[in-house]
C-alpha cells in the first residue's frame, strides 16, 4: 500500500521550462552538499569531454540512488537523477528524492515511477508548477523492499533495472564520466 507524496518527495536541479534552478521540499542540508559536489563533477567532466560534452550529457540515462546518513545531511535519502537542463541550455542534474523512512530501500517499482515522472518532465519541457504537481502525485512507498539502505557515509547508484554500485559518499567525477559514456559508442566519444 502507498500513500500520496504530498510533502515527502522533493526535487532539485534544472528543468527545461524554467530559466534557473528549481527546488521543492528538499532541505538545505541535502541541497548544499549535493550542489557543491555535482557542480565540481560537471566542471571536470565538461573539461574532459570538450565539445562532446553537451551531447554526452543529454543522452545520459537516469540513475537511481540511495544515500546513507551523512552523505547529504543527517538523513538517508532515496531518489532518481536525470540529465536536467534549463530553458537556455545550462546543464545540471535534476533529481527527485525523499528521506528514507526505513532501514530498507523502496521497491524497484517506486524508483521506476520516479524515473518515469522525471523522464516525462524532461521530454515535455515542463515548468516548475507542472512538475511539482506530477511529483506530488507520486506515491510514497508504505512497504520497503528487502534491500538494505546504505550505511552512514555510503551510497548506492544504479541504472533502472541494472546492477547497484556501492560508493563512499557521492560519485567522483571519473565515475560520473563513466556513467555519461555508458550508453554511448565509446569510439565515437573518444575521437
N, C-alpha and C positions, 0 to 999 in steps of 0.2 A: 504494500500500500504506500502511496506517495501523497504528499500534500503540496499545494501551490507554493511557489518560491517566496512570494511576497517580498520580504526584505532580506532574505537569506542569501540569495545569489546576486553577485555584483559583476561589474565589468570595468575594464580599463584598457585604453590604448587608442588606436586610430580607426575611425570609421569613414568610409568613402563619402558619406553625405554630410560630413562635418569638417570645418576648417582647422581644427586643432584636436588636442586630446579630449577624450570623453572619460568620465568616471562616475560610477554609481555604486554605492553600497560596499565599497572596499575601503578599509581604514588606511590612514597614512602609514601605519606601522607595516602594512603589506606593500603599499604602492611605492614608498620611497626606496626601499632596497631593491625592489623589482625594477623600477625605472633606472636607477643608477647602474645596475648590473647590465640590463639589456641595452642601454644607451652605449655602454662600452663595447659590448658584443657587436652591436650593429656597426660602430665605427671601425672596429678591427676587420670584420668580415667585408665591409664596403671597400676598405683599402685593399684587401687581398683579392677581391674579385674585380675591382676596377669597373670597366664599362659593362661587364657581365652581371653586376650586382642587381640592378632592378629586375631583370628577367628571372634570375635565380630566386630572388626573394618572392616575387609574385607567384611563381609556380610551386613554391614550397607548400607542403601539406600541413595539416593540423597535427598537433601533439597534445595528448592528454598528459596531465601531470598531477603528482601528489607531493606536497612539500611537508616535511616534518617540522615540528615546532623549532623556532629559531632560524629558519631559512629566510622567511619574510615575516618577521614579527613573532610574537609568542605562541600563536596558534598554528595548528596543522591546517593545510589547505588542499583542495582538490579542484581541478578545472581543466580547461582546454585553451590552447594558444593557437592562433592562426595569423596569417600574414596580413595584418591591417595596414591601411594607408589612408591618409585624409584626402579631402576634396582636391587639394593641389598636388597630390602625389608623394607627400612625405611619408616614409615608411616607419612603422613601429608596430610590434605585435599587439594584436587585440586579444584580450583574454576574457573568459567568463569563468568565475570561480566562486567557491563558498568555503567557509570554515568546515573542517571535518568534525562532525559531531560524535563519531565513533572511533574506535581503535582500528577499524577495518575500512577499506575503501568502498565507495559506492559501486554499484554494479556497472558492468560494461555498457549496458543499455543506457544508463544515466549519462555516462561520458559520451555515448553516441548521440543522445538528444542534445547535449551541449554543442557538440561539433556540428550537428545539422543546423541548429539555430545560428551559430556563428557563420557557417558557410552561406546560409541564405542571406544574412545581413551583408556580407561582403559582396556577394553577387548582385544583390538588389540595390547596392549603393545606399544603404539605409541611413536614416538620420538618427540622432540620439533618442528622440521620443519613440520612434517606431521600434528601434532595437530594445529600448527599455521595456516597452510593452511585451515584446516577444520573450525577453529574459524573465520578466515577472510571471509569465505564463508557464515557465518550466516547472517541473515538479521537483521537490526536494525528496531524495530517497529516504524512505522511512526504515528500510531494512538494508543493512550493508551487505557487501559480498563477503566472501571468506578471506580475501586477500588483505593482508595487514598493511596499515598505513606505515609510512617510513618513520624511522627513528629520528629523534632530535638531530638537526643539522644535516639530515639526508633528504634526498628527493628521488622520485621515480618519474620517468618520462617514457612515453611510447606513442607510436602512431596508432590511430584507432584500429583495433584488431591485430596489432603487431606485438612483438616482444617488448617487455619492460627493460629499461636500463636504469640501474641504481647509480646515483651520483652523490658526491659530497657537495652539499649546497646547490647553487644554481649552475647551469651548464657553462663551461668555459667557451670562449669564442671559437676554438677549434672544433668542439663538439657541435656547436650551433652551425658552423660552416658545413660539417658533415651532414647534418640534417637537411640543410638547404639543398645540398647536392644529391641527396639520396635518391630522388626521383628523376634526376637529370641524366642525360647521356654524358658521362664524365669526359669523354674525348672532346665533345662539343664545348664543354665549360672550360676545359683547361687549355684550349688552343690559344 
